[in-house]
Amino acid sequence: MTSTDTSTQSGGTAGPPAGPGTESGSGSGRPSAGVLLLDAVRNNVRQYGMLVALALIVVLFQIWTDGSLLLPNNVSNIVQQNSYILILAMGMMIVIIAGHIDLSVGSLAAFVGAAAAVMMVKHDMPWVLALVLSLLIGATAGAWQGFWIAYVGIPSFIVTLAGMLLFRGGTQILLEGQSIAPFPRGFQEIAQGFIPEMGPYTQYHNPTLLIGLVVIAFVLVQEWRDRRRQLAYELEVLPFNLWVLKCTAIVAAVVAFTLTLASYHGVPVVLLIMCVLLIGLGFVMRNAVIGRHVYALGGNKAAAKLSGVKDKRVTFMVFVNMGLLAALAGCVYAARLNAGTPQAGINFELEAIAAAFIGGASMSGGVGTVLGAVIGGLVLGVLNNGMSLVGIGTDYQQVIKGLVLLAAVGFDVWNKRRVGS
């Protein structure tokens, strides 16, 4: 059985089934490149819109700061400065897709950072063991909250609000109201370090160039596989020349980013961690059964349950994942500060939620991508960095970020109404 996309006029007949890369309509044959391009943009309007917005913000502040924004040291600083928010945003996007919210991630990140500080500084625990135990603490905290939400039926807003208060108080108790420092150098390298240099001396960081080539090869292979899969299922694809243009733009962006990092100290360690998370979580949400179940629950919980989705188990696992990522973010933040502090994690949950919604999440659930959360987080991160470089005060920065969030969600509501009409 084949799926066709036909359109008929009153009294007319449907055209022949659409073949690969074609669609039927008032006329036969392959649609123009412009039509397919517009369709692609329309179907991915939120994600493409945020990419365009990010590019415009970068260009604006690059001009406004006389080229300071894209200096190699500042690009590395943007990555490291926003790493913990991006990690939280990936997990928060999955939570929102499932139709829930998590207000406790900032406090949980602070609690785990405090626990890591106590283990390493006061008990002289090896930093690797402290890191593993910290991640287990985060996963356990996520499982605790997931139990109340999934199996007891308490709304996630209430459970995570209680968790926010509980973990914030726990942080104060662990640290006794004061900061604990310093950490072992290996632990600091998680957030502050770069991959070491290898090979002969060049003007660029050799391992970073190699990583860039691997990324380019991976992206091109993935794009080609996706195109072949779409053609095999007789789905619409971009014309070959537009597809080549898209791949060229991606390669150009990767090359520019790689050369920028390679001209400084190379790839930050935390960037590698985020890339592994992005690829892993993206694959799970796009290809794994549990990822499809998360989308199904957020889109229509009743229908998902009737289809055999184990809603309680899926919800439980979503919050375990969020707890684990919050723990990792807490360790990254503590490593960057080289201290466990009582004030850590304040407003992290709001930044993560804002990044998810700017990146394409919907209040009704069932919509969004992990990559979109990263794009949303980068929009906020570049805004913060750019406004600081030009001397805009933190008071005005908060106003601007609030307006950006409101505009993103307002655009989502408008787009839904337009599609529905």
C-alpha positions as CSV (number, residue, x, y, z in Angstrom):
1,M,0.0,0.0,0.0
2,T,1.4,3.4,-1.0
3,S,0.7,6.8,0.6
4,T,-0.2,9.6,-1.7
5,D,-0.6,13.3,-1.2
6,T,-3.3,14.3,-3.7
7,S,-5.4,17.4,-4.1
8,T,-8.5,17.5,-6.2
9,Q,-10.8,20.2,-7.4
10,S,-14.5,20.0,-7.3
11,G,-15.6,17.5,-9.9
12,G,-12.1,16.5,-10.8
13,T,-10.2,13.3,-10.3
14,A,-7.1,12.6,-8.3
15,G,-3.8,12.4,-10.1
16,P,-1.5,9.4,-10.1
17,P,0.4,8.5,-6.9
18,A,3.3,10.7,-6.1
19,G,6.7,9.2,-6.7
20,P,9.9,9.9,-4.9
21,G,10.5,13.6,-4.6
22,T,7.2,14.5,-6.3
23,E,3.8,15.4,-5.2
24,S,0.5,15.5,-7.1
25,G,-1.7,18.5,-7.4
26,S,-3.4,20.5,-10.0
27,G,-0.6,19.6,-12.3
28,S,1.6,16.5,-12.7
29,G,5.3,16.3,-12.5
30,R,8.0,17.4,-10.0
31,P,7.2,20.6,-8.1
32,S,9.7,23.5,-8.4
33,A,12.7,23.8,-6.1
34,G,11.2,26.9,-4.5
35,V,8.0,25.1,-3.6
36,L,9.8,22.2,-1.9
37,L,12.1,24.7,-0.1
38,L,9.1,26.6,1.2
39,D,7.4,23.4,2.3
40,A,10.6,22.3,4.1
41,V,10.8,25.7,5.9
42,R,7.1,25.6,6.7
43,N,7.2,22.1,8.2
44,N,10.2,23.0,10.4
45,V,9.4,26.7,10.9
46,R,10.3,26.8,14.6
47,Q,13.7,25.1,14.3
48,Y,14.7,27.0,11.2
49,G,13.4,30.2,12.7
50,M,15.6,29.8,15.7
51,L,18.6,29.0,13.5
52,V,18.0,32.2,11.6
53,A,17.5,34.1,14.8
54,L,20.8,32.7,16.2
55,A,22.6,33.7,13.0
56,L,21.2,37.2,13.1
57,I,22.1,37.6,16.8
58,V,25.7,36.5,16.1
59,V,26.0,38.9,13.1
60,L,24.5,41.8,15.1
61,F,26.8,41.4,18.1
62,Q,29.8,40.6,15.9
63,I,29.3,44.0,14.3
64,W,28.3,45.7,17.6
65,T,31.4,44.5,19.4
66,D,33.8,45.2,16.5
67,G,34.6,41.5,16.0
68,S,35.1,40.6,19.6
69,L,32.2,38.1,19.8
70,L,33.8,35.5,17.5
71,L,37.3,35.8,18.7
72,P,38.6,32.2,19.4
73,N,38.9,32.8,23.2
74,N,35.4,34.2,23.4
75,V,33.9,31.4,21.5
76,S,35.5,28.9,23.9
77,N,34.2,31.0,26.7
78,I,30.7,30.9,25.4
79,V,30.8,27.1,25.2
80,Q,32.1,26.7,28.7
81,Q,30.0,29.4,30.2
82,N,26.8,28.0,29.0
83,S,27.6,24.3,29.2
84,Y,25.6,23.5,32.3
85,I,22.5,25.3,31.0
86,L,22.7,23.4,27.7
87,I,23.0,20.1,29.5
88,L,19.9,21.0,31.6
89,A,18.1,22.2,28.5
90,M,18.5,18.8,26.8
91,G,16.9,17.0,29.7
92,M,14.2,19.7,30.2
93,M,13.2,19.4,26.5
94,I,12.5,15.7,27.0
95,V,10.5,16.4,30.2
96,I,8.4,19.0,28.4
97,I,7.9,16.7,25.3
98,A,6.5,14.2,27.7
99,G,4.0,16.8,29.0
100,H,5.7,17.6,32.3
101,I,7.9,20.2,33.9
102,D,10.8,20.1,36.3
103,L,11.4,23.0,38.7
104,S,13.9,21.3,40.8
105,V,16.9,21.0,38.4
106,G,18.7,24.1,39.6
107,S,18.5,23.1,43.3
108,L,19.4,19.5,42.5
109,A,22.4,20.7,40.5
110,A,23.5,22.8,43.5
111,F,22.9,19.8,45.9
112,V,25.0,17.4,43.8
113,G,27.8,20.0,43.4
114,A,27.8,20.4,47.2
115,A,27.9,16.7,47.7
116,A,30.8,16.4,45.3
117,A,32.6,19.1,47.1
118,V,32.1,17.5,50.5
119,M,33.3,14.1,49.2
120,M,36.5,15.4,47.5
121,V,37.5,18.2,49.9
122,K,36.4,16.9,53.3
123,H,36.8,13.2,52.8
124,D,39.7,13.2,50.2
125,M,37.8,10.9,47.9
126,P,39.3,10.4,44.4
127,W,37.5,12.8,42.0
128,V,36.5,10.0,39.6
129,L,34.7,8.1,42.3
130,A,33.1,11.3,43.6
131,L,31.9,12.1,40.1
132,V,30.3,8.6,39.7
133,L,28.6,8.9,43.1
134,S,27.4,12.4,42.3
135,L,25.7,11.1,39.1
136,L,24.1,8.2,41.1
137,I,22.8,10.8,43.6
138,G,21.2,12.7,40.7
139,A,19.7,9.6,39.2
140,T,18.3,8.6,42.6
141,A,16.8,12.0,43.1
142,G,15.2,11.8,39.7
143,A,13.8,8.4,40.5
144,W,12.4,9.7,43.7
145,Q,10.5,12.4,42.0
146,G,9.6,10.2,39.1
147,F,8.0,7.7,41.5
148,W,5.6,10.4,42.9
149,I,4.8,11.7,39.5
150,A,4.4,8.4,37.6
151,Y,3.1,5.9,40.1
152,V,1.4,8.1,42.8
153,G,-0.1,10.6,40.3
154,I,1.0,13.9,41.9
155,P,1.4,16.6,39.2
156,S,5.0,17.2,38.2
157,F,4.7,20.9,39.0
158,I,4.0,20.1,42.7
159,V,6.5,17.3,43.1
160,T,9.4,19.2,41.5
161,L,8.4,22.4,43.4
162,A,8.8,20.4,46.6
163,G,12.1,19.0,45.3
164,M,13.3,22.5,44.6
165,L,12.8,23.4,48.2
166,L,14.1,20.1,49.5
167,F,17.4,20.1,47.5
168,R,18.0,23.8,48.2
169,G,17.7,23.2,51.9
170,G,19.9,20.1,51.5
171,T,22.6,22.2,49.8
172,Q,22.7,24.7,52.8
173,I,22.9,21.8,55.2
174,L,25.8,20.1,53.4
175,L,27.8,23.2,53.0
176,E,26.9,24.8,56.3
177,G,26.3,28.1,54.6
178,Q,29.9,28.4,53.2
179,S,31.8,27.5,50.1
180,I,34.1,24.5,49.9
181,A,37.2,24.5,47.7
182,P,39.5,23.7,46.0
183,F,38.9,20.6,43.8
184,P,41.5,18.3,42.3
185,R,42.8,19.4,39.0
186,G,41.3,16.5,37.1
187,F,37.8,17.5,38.3
188,Q,38.4,21.1,37.3
189,E,39.3,19.9,33.8
190,I,35.7,18.7,33.2
191,A,34.6,22.3,32.8
192,Q,37.9,24.3,32.3
193,G,40.0,21.9,30.3
194,F,40.8,21.3,26.6
195,I,41.8,18.1,24.8
196,P,45.6,17.9,24.7
197,E,47.7,18.8,21.7
198,M,49.2,16.0,19.7
199,G,51.2,15.6,16.5
200,P,53.6,18.0,14.7
201,Y,53.5,21.8,15.4
202,T,51.1,23.7,13.1
203,Q,49.2,26.9,13.4
204,Y,46.1,25.0,14.6
205,H,45.3,22.5,17.2
206,N,45.7,19.2,15.4
207,P,43.2,17.0,17.4
208,T,40.5,19.6,16.9
209,L,41.1,19.6,13.1
210,L,40.8,15.8,13.1
211,I,37.6,16.0,15.2
212,G,36.2,18.5,12.7
213,L,36.9,16.2,9.8
214,V,35.2,13.3,11.6
215,V,32.1,15.5,12.3
216,I,31.9,16.6,8.6
217,A,32.1,13.0,7.4
218,F,29.5,11.9,10.0
219,V,27.1,14.7,9.0
220,L,27.4,14.0,5.3
221,V,26.9,10.3,5.7
222,Q,23.9,10.9,7.9
223,E,22.4,13.3,5.4
224,W,22.9,10.9,2.6
225,R,21.3,8.0,4.5
226,D,18.3,10.1,5.5
227,R,17.8,11.2,1.9
228,R,18.0,7.6,0.6
229,R,15.6,6.4,3.3
230,Q,13.1,9.1,2.4
231,L,13.4,8.2,-1.3
232,A,12.9,4.5,-0.4
233,Y,9.6,5.3,1.3
234,E,8.5,7.6,-1.5
235,L,8.6,10.7,0.7
236,E,9.2,14.2,-0.5
237,V,12.9,15.3,-0.6
238,L,14.7,18.4,-1.6
239,P,15.9,18.6,-5.1
240,F,19.5,17.4,-5.4
241,N,20.9,20.9,-6.0
242,L,19.2,22.3,-2.9
243,W,20.3,19.2,-0.9
244,V,23.9,19.9,-2.0
245,L,23.5,23.5,-1.0
246,K,22.2,22.5,2.4
247,C,25.1,20.1,2.9
248,T,27.6,22.8,1.8
249,A,26.2,25.2,4.4
250,I,26.5,22.7,7.1
251,V,30.1,21.8,6.2
252,A,31.0,25.5,6.0
253,A,29.6,26.1,9.5
254,V,31.5,23.1,10.9
255,V,34.7,24.2,9.2
256,A,34.4,27.8,10.5
257,F,33.6,26.6,14.1
258,T,36.5,24.0,13.9
259,L,39.1,26.5,12.7
260,T,38.0,29.0,15.4
261,L,38.4,26.5,18.2
262,A,41.6,25.1,16.7
263,S,43.2,28.6,16.6
264,Y,42.9,28.8,20.4
265,H,43.4,25.8,22.8
266,G,41.2,23.4,20.8
267,V,38.0,21.6,21.8
268,P,36.9,22.1,25.4
269,V,36.4,18.9,27.3
270,V,32.8,19.9,28.2
271,L,32.0,20.4,24.5
272,L,32.9,16.7,23.9
273,I,30.6,15.8,26.7
274,M,27.7,17.8,25.3
275,C,28.2,16.4,21.8
276,V,28.0,12.8,23.2
277,L,24.8,13.8,25.0
278,L,23.3,15.5,22.0
279,I,24.1,12.5,19.7
280,G,22.9,9.9,22.2
281,L,19.7,11.6,23.4
282,G,18.9,12.7,19.8
283,F,19.2,9.1,18.6
284,V,17.1,7.8,21.5
285,M,14.3,10.4,20.9
286,R,14.4,9.9,17.1
287,N,14.9,6.1,16.7
288,A,14.5,4.2,20.0
289,V,11.1,2.9,21.1
290,I,11.1,4.8,24.4
291,G,11.8,8.0,22.5
292,R,8.7,7.5,20.3
293,H,6.7,6.7,23.4
294,V,7.8,9.9,25.1
295,Y,6.4,11.8,22.0
296,A,3.2,9.7,22.1
297,L,2.6,10.5,25.8
298,G,3.1,14.2,25.3
299,G,0.9,14.3,22.2
300,N,-2.0,12.3,23.4
301,K,-1.7,10.4,26.7
302,A,-5.0,8.6,26.5
303,A,-4.4,7.3,22.9
304,A,-0.8,6.3,23.8
305,K,-2.1,4.2,26.7
306,L,-4.7,2.5,24.5
307,S,-1.9,1.8,22.1
308,G,0.1,-0.1,24.7
309,V,2.5,2.5,25.9
310,K,3.6,2.0,29.5
311,D,3.1,5.5,30.5
312,K,4.2,5.2,34.1
313,R,7.5,3.5,33.2
314,V,8.2,6.1,30.5
315,T,7.5,9.0,32.8
316,F,9.6,7.5,35.5
317,M,12.6,7.0,33.1
318,V,12.2,10.6,31.8
319,F,12.7,12.0,35.4
320,V,15.6,9.6,36.1
321,N,17.3,11.0,33.0
322,M,16.6,14.5,34.1
323,G,18.0,13.8,37.5
324,L,21.2,12.4,35.9
325,L,21.6,15.4,33.6
326,A,21.0,17.8,36.5
327,A,23.7,16.0,38.5
328,L,26.1,16.3,35.6
329,A,25.3,20.0,35.2
330,G,25.9,20.5,38.9
331,C,29.3,18.9,38.6
332,V,30.2,20.9,35.6
333,Y,29.2,24.2,37.3
334,A,31.1,23.3,40.5
335,A,34.2,22.4,38.4
336,R,34.0,25.7,36.5
337,L,33.9,27.6,39.8
338,N,36.3,25.3,41.5
339,A,34.1,25.4,44.5
340,G,30.8,24.1,45.9
341,T,28.7,27.2,46.8
342,P,25.3,27.6,48.6
343,Q,24.2,30.0,45.9
344,A,24.8,27.6,43.0
345,G,22.0,26.7,40.7
346,I,19.8,29.7,41.3
347,N,17.5,30.3,38.3
348,F,19.1,27.4,36.4
349,E,15.6,25.8,36.0
350,L,14.2,29.0,34.4
351,E,17.1,29.2,32.0
352,A,16.7,25.6,31.0
353,I,12.9,26.0,30.5
354,A,13.4,29.1,28.5
355,A,16.0,27.4,26.3
356,A,13.6,24.5,25.7
357,F,10.7,26.8,24.7
358,I,12.8,29.1,22.5
359,G,14.2,25.9,20.9
360,G,10.7,24.7,19.8
361,A,9.0,23.0,22.8
362,S,5.3,23.3,23.2
363,M,3.3,23.8,26.4
364,S,0.9,21.0,25.3
365,G,3.8,18.5,25.0
366,G,4.7,16.1,22.2
367,V,6.7,18.6,20.2
368,G,10.4,19.5,20.2
369,T,13.9,18.1,19.6
370,V,17.1,17.8,21.7
371,L,18.9,19.8,19.1
372,G,16.2,22.5,19.3
373,A,17.0,22.8,23.1
374,V,20.7,23.4,22.3
375,I,19.8,26.0,19.7
376,G,17.6,27.8,22.2
377,G,20.3,27.6,24.9
378,L,22.8,29.1,22.4
379,V,20.4,31.9,21.6
380,L,20.3,32.9,25.3
381,G,24.0,32.3,25.7
382,V,25.1,34.5,22.8
383,L,22.6,37.1,24.0
384,N,24.1,37.1,27.5
385,N,27.7,37.2,26.2
386,G,27.1,39.8,23.5
387,M,25.2,42.1,25.8
388,S,28.0,41.8,28.4
389,L,30.6,42.7,25.8
390,V,28.8,45.9,24.8
391,G,28.2,46.9,28.4
392,I,24.4,46.3,28.8
393,G,23.6,46.0,32.4
394,T,22.2,42.8,33.9
395,D,18.8,44.5,34.6
396,Y,18.3,45.2,30.9
397,Q,19.6,41.8,30.0
398,Q,16.8,40.2,32.0
399,V,14.2,42.4,30.3
400,I,15.5,41.4,26.8
401,K,15.7,37.7,27.6
402,G,12.1,37.8,28.9
403,L,10.9,39.5,25.7
404,V,12.8,36.9,23.6
405,L,11.1,34.0,25.5
406,L,7.7,35.7,25.1
407,A,8.2,36.2,21.4
408,A,9.2,32.6,20.9
409,V,6.2,31.1,22.7
410,G,3.9,33.7,21.1
411,F,5.2,32.6,17.7
412,D,4.4,29.0,18.6
413,V,0.8,29.9,19.5
414,W,0.4,31.9,16.4
415,N,1.8,29.2,14.2
416,K,-0.5,26.5,15.7
417,R,-3.5,28.7,15.1
418,R,-2.4,29.4,11.5
419,V,-2.0,25.7,10.8
420,G,-5.3,24.8,12.5
421,S,-7.1,27.4,10.4
